[in-house]
Amino acid sequence: MSITAAQVKELRERTGSGMMECKKALVDAGGDMDTAAAALRKAGMAKADKKAGRVAAEGLIEVGVSGDGRTAAMVEVNCETDFVARKEDFQGFAAAIAQRVLADNPADTDSLLAMPLNDGDVTTIEDARKALIATIGENITVRRFVRMESKNTIASYRHGVRIGVLVDLTGGDATLGKDLAMHVAAHDPRPVCVSEDQIPGDLVAKERDIFTAQARESGKPDNIIEKMIEGRIRKFLGEITLQGQAFVKDPDQTVGKMLNAAGAEVAGFERMELGEGIEKKAENFADEVMAQVKGG
C-alpha cells in the first residue's frame, strides 16, 4: 500500500515520532491512522520504560506567574543532557507543566502527571512525557514543583535555567522584589528561612554541639568557651536567615535593615536549583569509547 507524505506528516504531528517510524507504522497498519498512532504510543511507552532507570540530572527550572502576579509556580523537569534541555520541544513541555501547576494546584507529582498537558487535551502530562522520551531518546522526569499564592505581588527570578526563586513580598516595589529574589539565588550559603524564629530547633542544636566540641579543644575556661559558642551561634543564625544575611548588592547592610528601610516584609520564599540532591554518574569517556570499540 502506498503511504503519502501527507499521511506521514499528520501522524508525526499527532504523535511526535520520527518520520521513518511514522511511515513504518502506517505501512504496518495498512494506512489506518488510529491504529498507527496506537502502535507508536505503545512503542514510545516501551522505550520510556527502558530508559526509566537512567539518571536525569540536567534539564531546567521553569517559572510561571499569573496575570495579576499573585500566584506563581515553579517546576523542575529533568533530562540526561544539557543538549536536550536546550531543545524547544523539551522547553515547551516544561513551560506547559508550570502553567498546569499554576492553573490547577495539583496535590502532588502523581496528581500532576495525571492532568492534561494543555487545556482541552486528552493527552496527560505522563503520556506526553513518555512520547517525548520516545522522540528525544533520553529519560525525562518531572521531579518536583512548588506553588505560591499571596495577597501581594510575588517576585520571581530565574538564573539561566538552573536556579529559580519566588519571593512573597509585602510592601516595597518590583525592583526590591527582584533584588531579593536575585539575592536568594546568589547568596552562599543559601538562606534556610526568613528569620531566626523560623529556624528548626534540631538544626540549631546540631550546630551548637559542633561549636561546643570545637571550643572545648581550645582549652580555655568554661566562661570563655560559653561566650565563644554563643558568638558562633549568632554568626551561624545570621548566615542562614534571609534577614541576617549581608545583601549581595550592598554587603554593608543586611537584608533585614534594607527591608526595614523600605517598610517591607518577606512572608516567604522558595528556591530551586537544578539537579540538587541527584547523585550523578561519573562519566569516563575514554572507557566509554574503548567499550564501544571492543563491542564493535
N, C-alpha and C positions, 0 to 999 in steps of 0.2 A: 504494500500500500504506500502511496506517495504522501509524504508529510510536507506540508507547505511551511515556508519561513514564517508566515503569519501565525500559524498554529504554535510553532516553537516559541515565538515571541510572546504570545498570550500566556503560554504555560510558564515561561520564565518569569514574567511579571507576576503571575499568580503565586508561584512557589519560591522564587528567589534562587532556584537551582541553576546550574550551569547549562550552557546551550546544548552541548552534546548529551548531557544527562536527560534534558527535556526531549530531545529528538528520539533517543532510545526508548524513553518511557512511552512516548506517543506511538512508536512503532510496535512496541510490545502490547500496547493497549488497543491496537487497531484503530488509532486515531481518536479514541474516546477521551475527551479532556478530563472528565471527572475521575475516571479510572487511572489515568496517567498521573494526575495530581495526588491521588491517594497513595499510589505506589511510591512517588517521590517523597511524600511525607513519611511513610514508613521507613524508607531508606535513610532519610535525614535523621529520624529518631534513633535508628540503629547506630548511625555514625556518632550521634551525640552521646549515646550510652557508652560507646567505646572510648570516647575522649573524656568522660566524666572524671576519671582518676588523675588526669594531668593537671599540674599546678598552674593556676591562672592568677598571677600576681601583678600583671600590668593592667592597663585599661584606663579608666578615667573616673573622676568625681564630677557629677553633673548637678547643677543647682537650678531650681525653678522657683519663681516668685510670682504671686498673684498680682492682678492688675492694681489692687489697692495697696499692695506692699505689706499686708498684714498677715499673710500666710506664706510660708516658704517650705520647700522640700529639698533634700539633698540625698543623692544616692551614689553608691559605689558599684560600678559594673566592671567586671574583670575579664581579661583575655590573657593569652600567653605571651604576646609580644607587643612592643610599642608600635610596631608597623601596623598591626591590625587596629590598635587604638586610634590611629590617625585616619582610618577608613570612614568615609561618610556614612555608610550603612550601619556601622557599629556606633558611631556618634549619634546618629538619628535614633537608634534603638534606645540608647541611654537617655536621650532627651525626652523621648516619649514616656519612658518609665518615670522620670521625675515629674512629668505633668500628670501622670496617673496617680502618683502618691499625693500630689498637690490637690487633685480634684476629689479623690475618693477615700483618703485617710485609711489605708489598709491596716489591719491589726498586727500583721507580722509578714515575713517574707513569703511564706506559703500562700497567704491570702493574696498578696500582691501578684504572685506568679499566676494565680487563677483568674486574674482580672483581664479584660481585653486590653490589648496594647494601645489602641486608639478608640475613641468614641465610635460606637456603631460596629466595631469589628467583631467577628465571630472568633477570630484567632486570639488565643490568650497570650499573655506575655511568655509563658512557658513554651507554648507552641512556636512562637516567634523566635525564642532563644534557640530552640533545637534546630529550627530551619536555618538560622544564621550560622550555627555551628557547621551544618552540612555545606553551606555556601562558602564560608570563610576557611574552614578546615582547622580551627582551633577551639579548645574548650572555652566556653563563655559562662560566667556565673553572675547572677545578681546577688551580691554579697550582703548588703545592708542598706538601710535608709533611715532618715530622721525627718520629722515633720514638725514645724514650729508655727504656732498661732499666737497672735498678740493683738492687743488693743492699739498698739503703736506700730510704727513702720519698722519692719525688720531689715537690718542692713545685711548685705551679703558680699562676699568676696571670693573669687576663685583664682588661685595662683597657678597659672597654666591649666593643666588638667589634673594635677596631682594633689592639691590641697584645696579644700572648700571650707568656708566658715559662714555661720549665720549668727547674728547678734541682735538680741531683743533689747532695744534702747528706748528708755523713757526720757523725753526732753532732748536737748541738743538739736543737731540738724543732720542732713545727709552726709556732709563732709566728715563730721565727727563719727558717724556710724561706720563709714568706710574705713576711716583711720583705725578705729577699734578692731574691725574685722581683719584688717591687714596686720595689726599688732598680734592678734591671736594666731594668725597664720605663721608669722615670722619669729615670734619670741622663743628663745631657748633658755631655760626649759619652758615647755608649753604650759599655760595656766590650767590648773585642775578644776578650779571653781572661781566664782566671782569674789567672794570674801572669806575671811578666816572662819566665820561661824559655819560655813558650809563644808569645811574640810572633814573627811571621815576620821573619826577618833582613832581607829586602828592604824591609819597611816601616820598620824602624829606619834602614837605610842611606839610604832616601829622605828621611826627616826630618832625618837628620844633614847631608845635602847642603844642604837648605833652611836649616837653622840656621847652617851654616858660611858660606853666602853672605850671610846677614843679618848675622852677627857681623863679617865682614870689612869690611862697609860702615861699621862704627864707627870704623875707622882706629886701633884700639888695638893694642898689642903682641901678638905671637903667643901668649905665655904667658897673657895675659888672655883673648884670643879663645878659646883652648882651654878655659879654665875656664867661659866663657860658654856654649860649645857643650855641655859636659858637664852644666852646670846645666839647660839647656833640655831635654836628652835625659832627664834624671832626672824632670823635671816631666812631660814627654810620657808616659813609661812609667807614671808614677803615674796619669795621667788616663785611660789606655785599658785598664788592667788592673783587674779587679774588686777584687782585694786592695788595690790602691793608691788607689782612689777614696775620697773622703770619703763616709761613709754618709749617705744622703739624710735620714734621720730624726734623725741626730745628726752634723752636719758636723765636730764637734770630734774625731771618731775615724775612722780608716779602716776599711773593711770587713775588712781583714786583721787589725787589732787586735781588732775585735769578734768575729771568728771564733776567734782565739786565746783570748780571754776565755771563750768558750763551749765551748772544747775541740772545735771543729767544723772541718770542711774542705769546700770545694766541689770536687767531682770534675769538674763541667762544667755548662754551661747552654746553653739555646737561646732565642733571641729572634726573634719575627716581628712585623713591622709591616705593616699592610695597605697594599698598593699601592706599597711601596718598590721603586724601580728601574723602575716602569712609566711610560713617557712619556705624560702625559695631554694630551688635545687641549684647547687653549684655546677656550672657548666664547664666542662673541659673540652674545648673544641678540637684540640689535637687528637684526643682519644676518640671523639665522635667521628672525625674524618677517617681515622685508622680503622674503626669498626665498620664503616661503610665500605672501605677499600677491601677489607677481608671478606665482608659479606658479598661484595660484588664478584 
